[in-house]
Amino acid sequence: MLKKYVLSITTLIMMLSVSLAQAHSPPPEAKIYFIGLTNGALVSSPLRLKFGIEGFGITPAGSKGKIRHTAGHHHLLLDLDDLPDMDEPIPHTANHIHFDKGETEAVLELSPGRHTLQLLLGDEEHEPQAPPLLSERISITVK
């Protein structure tokens, strides 16, 4: 009888561990992307960006409750050669632009020339989901 309870408790702990590990994990079909902006685009500044998301939600940074497990907020990676550390909070720099209020669009002043843009979704504490939800990295040229 005791063996049966130990097995049940062990099974319960394993199930909880798996569900907690997947709590911030977007489903495989989830994706984020730029709306109406393609790789190689020639644009003017200021540039209006629109962010799309499918299969996962948007919520402000610092969100509490269940929503924080099924949503995140956008971060724009601007002119970066390397991705940030995916095991740490996304830095707050001029090249790591946070949209903490759950914004899905922005207006950016960009200097003339070539720029790279990529979206990275962060959780309530600005950490990337596991696995990270990244858009395609695109290059644009500002006239």
C-alpha positions as CSV (number, residue, x, y, z in Angstrom):
1,M,0.0,0.0,0.0
2,L,2.8,2.4,0.9
3,K,4.6,1.6,-2.3
4,K,1.4,2.6,-4.2
5,Y,1.3,6.0,-2.5
6,V,5.0,6.7,-3.1
7,L,4.5,5.9,-6.7
8,S,1.4,8.2,-6.9
9,I,3.3,11.0,-5.2
10,T,6.3,10.6,-7.5
11,T,4.0,10.6,-10.6
12,L,2.3,13.8,-9.3
13,I,5.6,15.5,-8.7
14,M,6.8,14.6,-12.2
15,M,3.6,15.8,-13.8
16,L,3.8,19.2,-11.9
17,S,7.5,19.5,-12.9
18,V,6.7,19.0,-16.6
19,S,3.8,21.5,-16.5
20,L,5.9,24.1,-14.7
21,A,8.8,23.6,-17.1
22,Q,6.4,24.2,-20.0
23,A,4.6,27.1,-18.4
24,H,6.5,29.7,-20.4
25,S,6.9,27.5,-23.5
26,P,5.1,28.7,-26.6
27,P,3.5,25.9,-28.6
28,P,5.5,24.7,-31.6
29,E,3.2,26.6,-34.0
30,A,3.6,29.9,-32.3
31,K,5.4,32.7,-34.2
32,I,6.2,36.4,-34.1
33,Y,6.8,38.5,-37.2
34,F,6.8,42.0,-38.7
35,I,3.5,43.0,-40.4
36,G,4.0,44.6,-43.8
37,L,7.8,44.8,-43.6
38,T,10.0,42.4,-45.5
39,N,13.6,41.6,-45.8
40,G,15.4,44.0,-48.1
41,A,12.7,46.7,-47.8
42,L,13.6,50.3,-48.7
43,V,11.9,52.6,-46.1
44,S,11.7,56.1,-44.8
45,S,12.3,57.4,-41.3
46,P,10.4,57.6,-39.0
47,L,9.4,54.0,-39.6
48,R,6.1,52.6,-38.3
49,L,6.6,49.0,-37.2
50,K,3.8,46.6,-36.6
51,F,4.4,43.3,-34.7
52,G,2.4,40.2,-35.3
53,I,2.0,37.1,-33.1
54,E,0.2,33.8,-33.7
55,G,-0.3,30.9,-31.2
56,F,0.7,32.8,-28.1
57,G,-0.5,36.0,-26.4
58,I,0.7,39.5,-25.6
59,T,0.7,40.8,-22.0
60,P,2.6,43.7,-20.3
61,A,5.8,43.1,-18.5
62,G,5.3,42.2,-14.8
63,S,2.0,40.5,-15.5
64,K,0.8,38.2,-12.7
65,G,-1.5,35.2,-12.8
66,K,-2.1,32.6,-15.4
67,I,-1.8,35.0,-18.4
68,R,1.9,35.2,-17.8
69,H,2.3,31.6,-18.7
70,T,0.6,32.0,-22.1
71,A,1.8,35.4,-23.2
72,G,4.8,37.7,-23.3
73,H,5.8,41.1,-24.7
74,H,7.9,42.2,-27.6
75,H,11.5,43.3,-27.7
76,L,13.1,44.7,-30.8
77,L,16.7,43.7,-31.5
78,L,18.1,46.5,-33.5
79,D,21.4,46.2,-35.4
80,L,22.7,43.3,-33.3
81,D,25.3,40.9,-34.6
82,D,24.6,38.4,-31.8
83,L,21.5,37.4,-29.9
84,P,21.3,38.2,-26.2
85,D,21.9,35.4,-23.7
86,M,18.6,33.3,-23.8
87,D,19.1,32.3,-20.1
88,E,19.2,35.9,-18.8
89,P,16.8,38.8,-18.9
90,I,16.9,40.8,-22.2
91,P,19.2,43.8,-21.6
92,H,17.8,47.4,-21.6
93,T,19.9,49.1,-24.3
94,A,19.4,51.2,-27.4
95,N,19.7,48.0,-29.4
96,H,17.4,46.0,-27.2
97,I,14.1,48.0,-27.3
98,H,11.5,46.8,-24.8
99,F,7.7,47.2,-25.3
100,D,6.8,46.7,-21.7
101,K,3.2,47.7,-22.0
102,G,2.4,45.0,-24.5
103,E,2.6,47.3,-27.5
104,T,2.2,45.7,-30.9
105,E,3.4,48.7,-32.9
106,A,6.0,51.4,-32.7
107,V,7.5,54.4,-34.5
108,L,11.3,54.5,-34.8
109,E,13.6,57.2,-35.9
110,L,16.4,55.5,-37.8
111,S,19.5,57.0,-39.5
112,P,19.9,56.5,-43.2
113,G,21.6,53.3,-44.2
114,R,21.2,49.6,-43.6
115,H,19.7,48.2,-40.3
116,T,18.7,44.8,-39.0
117,L,15.6,44.1,-37.1
118,Q,14.4,41.0,-35.2
119,L,11.7,40.5,-32.6
120,L,12.2,38.4,-29.4
121,L,9.3,37.7,-27.0
122,G,10.1,38.1,-23.3
123,D,8.1,36.9,-20.3
124,E,6.9,39.0,-17.3
125,E,10.5,39.4,-16.2
126,H,12.0,40.1,-19.6
127,E,13.4,36.6,-20.0
128,P,13.0,34.8,-23.3
129,Q,10.5,31.9,-23.4
130,A,11.9,28.4,-23.5
131,P,12.4,27.8,-26.4
132,P,12.8,31.4,-27.5
133,L,10.1,32.9,-29.7
134,L,12.1,34.9,-32.3
135,S,11.1,36.4,-35.6
136,E,13.1,36.2,-38.8
137,R,16.0,38.7,-38.7
138,I,15.4,41.1,-41.6
139,S,17.6,43.8,-43.1
140,I,16.1,47.1,-44.2
141,T,17.6,50.3,-45.8
142,V,16.5,53.7,-44.7
143,K,16.7,56.3,-47.5
